[in-house]
Amino acid sequence: MSAPVYLDYAATTPVDPRVAEVMSRHLTLDGIFANPASRSHMPGWQAEQAVEVARRQVADLIGADPREIVWTSGATEADNLALTGFMRANRARGRHLITSRIEHKAVVDTATALEAEGVEVTWLTPDRDGRIAPQQLRAAMREDTVLVSLMAVNNELGVIHDLAALAEVAHAGGAVFHTDAAQAVGRLPLDVTRLGIDLMSLSGHKAYGPKGVGALYVRRDPDLRLEALIHGGGHERGMRSGTLPTHQIVGMGEAFTLAGREGEADQARILAQRDRLLAGLEGLEGIHHNTALDVAVPNILNLAFEGVDGESLLMALRDIALSTGSACNSASVEPSYVLKGIGVPRHLALASLRISLGRFTTEDDIDRAIEALRHAFTGLRRQTS
Ligand SMILES: *Cc1c(COP(=O)(O)O)cnc(C)c1O
């Protein structure tokens, strides 16, 4: 049996072999393994230098200054630091936070936890495509709104937010703008200055880097303060303590350089593959698009297969690795809160699959997926009708 076709790049990407090679040089005695905070010897300085090169690589991709990058354990921690760290540090200025119902759980659950601390959260309901319109945000802004958090690319739908327009509205109302850009790296240009972003969450493993590392971009501004969530040695300018994982960090740095160099070409190839997939499914009745193709990244496609349930479909698709809803809630059979949030009816939400393509997807993978999807869907439909 051949290995399953991997079409779950939105859950995680494999590490690019070029990234793995750089990482492997930062682990063992003959490599750069020392503690980057060790100031008393050459191996420590070398490790620090490797971390700083990677910090610049990440900063360069988003048009930031390296001093604006805070290493974290992933985008989850970056989201926690952005929301909780900011709301706590700005208690005196205001307690109102605006976000949306279809953010990643790392934002949704953090905002919910903040409600218990007395933060007031406005949960915007997106339109049918999954987007928040600037005028909708404007209407929700209040005198005491201090933070707006809206994601760049939705991880279940692939839909893209107009960050520049949303950030402008947030700023006009005197608030700071945070975006979770975990799914946007290598998929979209992400210049923080042009977009007007104040805080941006990033992840290594959604962009061919390793799991367990991420970063928060924090715009340099004396008014933009965060309260640390993790206390210790005062690393990362006091914002995030903990010994820096050099191998993870250099991996993320290399991955982000590759994203800048190859992201556009990747996306062009993936667009053609997505269209090949859609063409291959043409003629099948009962396929509904949850992803609004004209406002989405080409690598994520969320489809409902009417009349079957997603779990049975997944079972019938053993040779294809993909997700129902998002990986984080695939353990439960409740429909995805994201699909619910954009108004997909329950029976269709439960019949939905997320197909996500990536750098290593081949035309042969697409053809195998088409064949398997057609076979599974028509087979299950026959059983249920
Ligand atoms: C994967 C993902 C996260 C979580 O990132 P980790 O690095 O795994 O913590 C957060 N937000 C979005 C949009 C994601 O896709």
The ligand as an SDF file (V2000), in Angstrom:
LIG
                    3D

 15 15  0  0  0  0  0  0  0  0999 V2000
   -2.2650   26.4340   13.5930 C   0  0  0  0  0  0  0  0  0  0  0  0
   -2.8360   27.7380   13.9720 C   0  0  0  0  0  0  0  0  0  0  0  0
   -2.6010   28.2860   15.2360 C   0  0  0  0  0  0  0  0  0  0  0  0
   -1.8200   27.5710   16.2960 C   0  0  0  0  0  0  0  0  0  0  0  0
   -0.4740   27.5960   15.9960 O   0  0  0  0  0  0  0  0  0  0  0  0
    0.5560   26.7190   16.8390 P   0  0  0  0  0  0  0  0  0  0  0  0
    1.8870   27.1940   16.3530 O   0  0  0  0  0  0  0  0  0  0  0  0
    0.2590   25.3040   16.4910 O   0  0  0  0  0  0  0  0  0  0  0  0
    0.3300   27.0200   18.2810 O   0  0  0  0  0  0  0  0  0  0  0  0
   -3.1470   29.5140   15.5150 C   0  0  0  0  0  0  0  0  0  0  0  0
   -3.8710   30.1670   14.6090 N   0  0  0  0  0  0  0  0  0  0  0  0
   -4.1150   29.6740   13.3830 C   0  0  0  0  0  0  0  0  0  0  0  0
   -4.9100   30.4670   12.4300 C   0  0  0  0  0  0  0  0  0  0  0  0
   -3.6080   28.4400   13.0260 C   0  0  0  0  0  0  0  0  0  0  0  0
   -3.8760   27.9510   11.8220 O   0  0  0  0  0  0  0  0  0  0  0  0
  1  2  1  0
  2  3  1  0
  2 14  2  0
  3  4  1  0
  3 10  2  0
  4  5  1  0
  5  6  1  0
  6  7  2  0
  6  8  1  0
  6  9  1  0
 10 11  1  0
 11 12  2  0
 12 13  1  0
 12 14  1  0
 14 15  1  0
M  END
$$$$
